[in-house]
Amino acid sequence: MVDMATPKKSPTKAILNRRARFDYALDDEIIVGLSLTGLEVRAARDGHVQLRGSFVTIKDDELWLNNASFSLRLNERGNPGARSIDTSPRKLLAHRKQIDQLSAQKKNGQSIVPLRLLTNGRFVKLVIALGTGKKRYDKRETIKRRDHERDTKRLLKYSR
């Protein structure tokens, strides 16, 4: 018997910026809200958002998400699957204290990088982190370490 009183919960979807962990040495994470329109919320819930290459700036004591690609579904007649890609800046919602801390760290040479877009429950949230850009040799070191860990796991798996 299905209980009609409790609404179904949609599964938590997270849109990842996998490149951020490779390009930056990341510090603590902060969860902030986004100011979105209805079409942008639908695109986020459907997973039609790309965070690669996006970044966060501080303008007039407000946080802005730049260069994030939202693939918006157009409601045109006779063209049911038409989509438009929108990369306009979007306002991020955070506490004043958090914005002040981020701006102080940004003056010290760190970048604010978006990591994940969370679409659980009613709200769409963005996880951002402070990060320092990695040099090319740091990236090579990361690749070597990842390959070494993969090889050791493989050896342990087959040695049993």
N, C-alpha and C positions, 0 to 999 in steps of 0.2 A: 504494500500500500504506500502510495506516495503522499507525503505531507505537503499540502498546497500552501500552508501558511508561511513556511520558510522559503525565502527566495534562493535561487541557485547562485552559488559563488563562481565567478569565472576564474579560471586558473591564472596564477600570477605570471605575467609575461614580462620579460626583461629584454630590452634591446641593448646590446653591449657595444662598447667602443673598444674592441680588442687591441687596436693599434696604440691606445693610450698607455697601456702597461709596458709596451715595448719601447715607446719613444720617450717616456718620462719616468723618473724615479719619484714615486708618489708618496705623499704623506697622509695625514688624516682626511677622512671623507666627511662630507656634509650632504644631507638630503634637503633639497629645496623643491618648492612647487614651481609650476609653470603657468603662465597666463596664456591660454589657448582658446581658439574658436572651436565650434562644433565639428567642422571638417577636420581640423588638426587632431582633435581628440579621437575621432573615428580612425584616422590614419595611424595614430599611436596604438590604439587597441588592436587594430588589424596587423600591426607589425610593419607598417610601411614607413619607417623612419630610419634614416641613416645618420649616425653620429660621427662617422669617420671624417676627420678634418675639421670638426667643429671646435669652437673655443668659447670661453666666457670672458667678457670684458666688463669693466666697471665704468659707467657713464652717468654723471650727475647723481652719484651715490646710489645707483641702482645696478643690479646684475643683469646682463643681457647675454643670451645664448645666440651666437652667430654661426652661420654656415651649416646649420643642421638641416638636412633635406627631409621635408615632409612630402610624401607622395599623396596628394589630395585627390579624392574621387570627385570628378565633375558630374554634376547632375544634368547632363545634356540629353535632350530627347533624341532618340535614334542612335545614340552612341553610348551603350550601357557600361562599357569597361574603360572609359576615357579617364586618364589621370593627368594631373599637372604637378610638377615638382616645384615646391616653394622653399626658398632658402632665406627668407627675410628674418631679421632679428626678432627674438621673442624674449619677453621680460620674465626674469626669474624672481620668485617670491621667497625672501629670506628675512630673518630678523636683522634689525639694525646692528646689533652687536656682532653678528656673524659677518655682515658686509664690511664693518670696520676692521675686523680681524683679517679678512681676506685682502682688503686694500692695503693694509700694513705689510702683509707678506708679499703682495705683488710688487710693492716698492723695493723689496729686498731681492727682486730678480726671479721670483717664482711665477709659474703660470697656473691659471685655473683651468682644469681640464674636465670635461664631462665624461663620466665613466659608463653609467647605465641609465636607461629610461625605464622606470617602473610603472606598470599600469595595473596595480592591484586595487580592488575596491572602487570607490567613487573617484579617486583623485589620480592624476598623472604626476609622478614625482621624478626628479632628476637627481642622480648622485654625482656630485662634483668633488674634486680633490685638488689639493695644491701639489704641484709637481715641479721638479727641476729637470730641464731637458738633458737627455743623455747624449754623450758624444758617440761618434762612430765606433770607437774601441769598446765603449761600454755595451753597445748593442751586440757587438761580436761576442763579447764575454757572456751575455745573456743567452745567445744562440748556442754557444759551446756548452754552457751549464745545462740547458734544456735537453740537448742531444745526449749528454752524458747521463742525465737522470733517466731518460727514456731507454738508453742501452742497459743500464743497471736493472731497471724494472723488467726488461725483457729477459735478461739473464736469470734473474731471480724467479721469474715465472716458469721458465723452461728447465731450471735446475731441480725442480721438485719432483 
